[in-house]
Amino acid sequence: MTQLEPTIKKAAQGIGVEDYKTQLQELVQLQGRGPLKYDIIATSGPDHMREFVAQVSCGGEVLGRGSGRSKKDAQQQAARQALNK
């Protein structure tokens, strides 16, 4: 059983999870992989209802994509998708 397995199981069940970016960072570090890179790849909507699309990658490999009403929310959703793969 890996050290992060309980955290990953909780994340999959949506229990006690708020900061997906931190969880993903810890997992990547535990695996000895390179740094994560978050990019905003698209924006849409008027200024008062902006929607952002972010992607997270590691070593050139896209791990997840997500969208949200703020850049931070979009990055969190991208990390969440990466954890759920």
VODOTOR-85476 format. One record per residue (C-alpha): x, y, z; chain. Coordinates in steps of 0.2 Angstrom, whole numbers, m for minus. Layout:
N
<r><X>X</X><Y>Y</Y><Z>Z</Z><chaine>A</chaine></r>
...
This chain:
85
<r><X>0</X><Y>0</Y><Z>0</Z><chaine>A</chaine></r>
<r><X>7</X><Y>17</Y><Z>m5</Z><chaine>A</chaine></r>
<r><X>8</X><Y>32</Y><Z>7</Z><chaine>A</chaine></r>
<r><X>m5</X><Y>41</Y><Z>m4</Z><chaine>A</chaine></r>
<r><X>m17</X><Y>27</Y><Z>m7</Z><chaine>A</chaine></r>
<r><X>m29</X><Y>32</Y><Z>7</Z><chaine>A</chaine></r>
<r><X>m28</X><Y>50</Y><Z>0</Z><chaine>A</chaine></r>
<r><X>m32</X><Y>44</Y><Z>m17</Z><chaine>A</chaine></r>
<r><X>m46</X><Y>33</Y><Z>m12</Z><chaine>A</chaine></r>
<r><X>m54</X><Y>48</Y><Z>m2</Z><chaine>A</chaine></r>
<r><X>m52</X><Y>59</Y><Z>m17</Z><chaine>A</chaine></r>
<r><X>m61</X><Y>47</Y><Z>m28</Z><chaine>A</chaine></r>
<r><X>m75</X><Y>46</Y><Z>m16</Z><chaine>A</chaine></r>
<r><X>m75</X><Y>65</Y><Z>m13</Z><chaine>A</chaine></r>
<r><X>m71</X><Y>64</Y><Z>5</Z><chaine>A</chaine></r>
<r><X>m61</X><Y>77</Y><Z>14</Z><chaine>A</chaine></r>
<r><X>m55</X><Y>84</Y><Z>m3</Z><chaine>A</chaine></r>
<r><X>m53</X><Y>103</Y><Z>m6</Z><chaine>A</chaine></r>
<r><X>m35</X><Y>106</Y><Z>m13</Z><chaine>A</chaine></r>
<r><X>m33</X><Y>94</Y><Z>m28</Z><chaine>A</chaine></r>
<r><X>m17</X><Y>104</Y><Z>m33</Z><chaine>A</chaine></r>
<r><X>m8</X><Y>99</Y><Z>m17</Z><chaine>A</chaine></r>
<r><X>m13</X><Y>81</Y><Z>m18</Z><chaine>A</chaine></r>
<r><X>m7</X><Y>80</Y><Z>m36</Z><chaine>A</chaine></r>
<r><X>9</X><Y>88</Y><Z>m31</Z><chaine>A</chaine></r>
<r><X>12</X><Y>76</Y><Z>m17</Z><chaine>A</chaine></r>
<r><X>8</X><Y>61</Y><Z>m28</Z><chaine>A</chaine></r>
<r><X>20</X><Y>67</Y><Z>m42</Z><chaine>A</chaine></r>
<r><X>34</X><Y>71</Y><Z>m29</Z><chaine>A</chaine></r>
<r><X>32</X><Y>54</Y><Z>m22</Z><chaine>A</chaine></r>
<r><X>34</X><Y>46</Y><Z>m39</Z><chaine>A</chaine></r>
<r><X>50</X><Y>56</Y><Z>m42</Z><chaine>A</chaine></r>
<r><X>43</X><Y>64</Y><Z>m57</Z><chaine>A</chaine></r>
<r><X>47</X><Y>82</Y><Z>m63</Z><chaine>A</chaine></r>
<r><X>37</X><Y>98</Y><Z>m59</Z><chaine>A</chaine></r>
<r><X>19</X><Y>101</Y><Z>m63</Z><chaine>A</chaine></r>
<r><X>15</X><Y>115</Y><Z>m76</Z><chaine>A</chaine></r>
<r><X>m2</X><Y>123</Y><Z>m76</Z><chaine>A</chaine></r>
<r><X>m8</X><Y>132</Y><Z>m92</Z><chaine>A</chaine></r>
<r><X>m24</X><Y>142</Y><Z>m96</Z><chaine>A</chaine></r>
<r><X>m27</X><Y>136</Y><Z>m113</Z><chaine>A</chaine></r>
<r><X>m44</X><Y>144</Y><Z>m116</Z><chaine>A</chaine></r>
<r><X>m55</X><Y>158</Y><Z>m110</Z><chaine>A</chaine></r>
<r><X>m73</X><Y>162</Y><Z>m115</Z><chaine>A</chaine></r>
<r><X>m88</X><Y>172</Y><Z>m110</Z><chaine>A</chaine></r>
<r><X>m90</X><Y>191</Y><Z>m106</Z><chaine>A</chaine></r>
<r><X>m79</X><Y>199</Y><Z>m93</Z><chaine>A</chaine></r>
<r><X>m92</X><Y>197</Y><Z>m79</Z><chaine>A</chaine></r>
<r><X>m95</X><Y>178</Y><Z>m83</Z><chaine>A</chaine></r>
<r><X>m78</X><Y>173</Y><Z>m88</Z><chaine>A</chaine></r>
<r><X>m75</X><Y>154</Y><Z>m90</Z><chaine>A</chaine></r>
<r><X>m57</X><Y>147</Y><Z>m90</Z><chaine>A</chaine></r>
<r><X>m50</X><Y>131</Y><Z>m96</Z><chaine>A</chaine></r>
<r><X>m34</X><Y>125</Y><Z>m88</Z><chaine>A</chaine></r>
<r><X>m23</X><Y>110</Y><Z>m91</Z><chaine>A</chaine></r>
<r><X>m10</X><Y>102</Y><Z>m80</Z><chaine>A</chaine></r>
<r><X>6</X><Y>93</Y><Z>m87</Z><chaine>A</chaine></r>
<r><X>21</X><Y>84</Y><Z>m81</Z><chaine>A</chaine></r>
<r><X>36</X><Y>82</Y><Z>m93</Z><chaine>A</chaine></r>
<r><X>26</X><Y>87</Y><Z>m108</Z><chaine>A</chaine></r>
<r><X>12</X><Y>74</Y><Z>m104</Z><chaine>A</chaine></r>
<r><X>m5</X><Y>82</Y><Z>m101</Z><chaine>A</chaine></r>
<r><X>m12</X><Y>74</Y><Z>m85</Z><chaine>A</chaine></r>
<r><X>m29</X><Y>83</Y><Z>m84</Z><chaine>A</chaine></r>
<r><X>m40</X><Y>97</Y><Z>m90</Z><chaine>A</chaine></r>
<r><X>m53</X><Y>107</Y><Z>m81</Z><chaine>A</chaine></r>
<r><X>m64</X><Y>123</Y><Z>m82</Z><chaine>A</chaine></r>
<r><X>m70</X><Y>135</Y><Z>m69</Z><chaine>A</chaine></r>
<r><X>m76</X><Y>153</Y><Z>m67</Z><chaine>A</chaine></r>
<r><X>m58</X><Y>158</Y><Z>m61</Z><chaine>A</chaine></r>
<r><X>m41</X><Y>152</Y><Z>m66</Z><chaine>A</chaine></r>
<r><X>m39</X><Y>144</Y><Z>m48</Z><chaine>A</chaine></r>
<r><X>m55</X><Y>134</Y><Z>m50</Z><chaine>A</chaine></r>
<r><X>m50</X><Y>129</Y><Z>m67</Z><chaine>A</chaine></r>
<r><X>m33</X><Y>123</Y><Z>m61</Z><chaine>A</chaine></r>
<r><X>m41</X><Y>114</Y><Z>m46</Z><chaine>A</chaine></r>
<r><X>m52</X><Y>105</Y><Z>m58</Z><chaine>A</chaine></r>
<r><X>m38</X><Y>100</Y><Z>m70</Z><chaine>A</chaine></r>
<r><X>m29</X><Y>93</Y><Z>m55</Z><chaine>A</chaine></r>
<r><X>m44</X><Y>83</Y><Z>m50</Z><chaine>A</chaine></r>
<r><X>m46</X><Y>75</Y><Z>m67</Z><chaine>A</chaine></r>
<r><X>m28</X><Y>70</Y><Z>m66</Z><chaine>A</chaine></r>
<r><X>m30</X><Y>62</Y><Z>m49</Z><chaine>A</chaine></r>
<r><X>m46</X><Y>53</Y><Z>m55</Z><chaine>A</chaine></r>
<r><X>m37</X><Y>45</Y><Z>m70</Z><chaine>A</chaine></r>
